[in-house]
Amino acid sequence: MDERVESKTHPAAPRRVRKEAPGVRLTVRFAAEDIERIRADADMAGLTTSEFVRRRALGNAIVPHTDRTMLNELRRIGGLLKHVHNESGGTYSKDTAEALKVLIDYMKKLAAGGDK
């Protein structure tokens, strides 16, 4: 649905362009403190305010950028633990198995909606 095009302002940073832009504008009102929270949450998720509100309204998942970064780091650590397990011939199998279980459980928790 999205394609990447060269940015006019910064050629090294491609930007996304929707093939089908939403066709109807909806104007809503929020209290000042609500709009501050919405903007902060959108920023944390790496989304525009409009895209954030759109996803929330339609019930689509919103994974904060920090959670995506954390998931990638946990996957990397899991790979290192697996490597230690394989290279040690299973010497630390109980310890690495427990550590991997904790990592997998936390990754599932993050993927399901964050650390709550």
N, C-alpha and C positions, 0 to 999 in steps of 0.2 A: 504494500500500500504506500509506503514512503520510499522515496528515492533520495540519493545524496547528490547534491550539486555543489559546484565550486562557489564559495562565498565571495561576494564582490568586495567586502571590506577586508577580508583576511583569506587569501587564496589557500593557505595551508590548513584552514579549518572548514571542512565541508559542512554544509547545513542541510537539514532535512526539509523536504518540500512535500506536502501532502498532494497526492494525485487528485484526490477529491476533497476539496475544502468543505467544511460544514456550510450549508446554504442558508440557515435561518439563525438570526441573532436573537438571543434571549437576554433580557435585561433583568437582573435581580438586585435586591438591596440587602446589604449586610450591616450589622453594627460595626463600628470602627474596630473594636477589639477582635471581632470575628474575622474581619478582612486581614488584620495583622497576622493572625494565626494561620489563615489560609495561605497567605503569601509566604510565610516562614516554612510551612509544610511543603508547599510547592517547590520552594527553593531547595529544601533538603532532599526532595525526590528528584531534583534536576529537571523539573517540568515547568512550563509556563503556568501562570495562574489559571488560564482558560482550560488548558489540557488537564490540569489537576482537578478542577471542579467538574469537568466533563467525565473524567474517569470515576470520580466519587459518585456522581449522580447516576451513572450507568452501572455501578457496582463492580467496576474493573479493578484489578489488583494495582496497588501502588507500592512499589518496593523502593524505599529510599536509596539514593546513590551510596550512602555509607553502608547499608546492608549488602548491596551488591559487592562492594569492595571487601567487606568482611567475609562474605561467602567465598570469594575468590581466594582470599588468604587462607581460610580454613581448608579449602580444597588443596592448596599447596602444602600446607602442614600435614594433611592426611596422606598425601603422596610421599612426603619425607618419612612419615611413620611407617608406611608400607615398605619403603626402601630399607629402613632399619630392620624391620621384621624379616624381610627376605635375606638381607646380607648377613644377619646374625644367625641364620639357620633356625630361627624360632627360639633362640635363647631367651629373648625377652617377650615371648608370645603372650603371656598373661598381661603384662604391662602395656604392650602395644595394642592388644585387642581392647582393653579397657579404655585406653586413650582414644582409639578410633571410634568406639561406641559413643563416647562423650562428644566427640567432634560431629559425628553423623547426627546425633540427636539435636545438637545446637543448630546445625545447618538446616535441619528440617523445621525447627522452630522459627528461624529467621525467614525461611522461604514461605512459611505459612502466615507471616504477618508481623514479623519483627520480634524483638526482645521485650516481651511484656510480662 
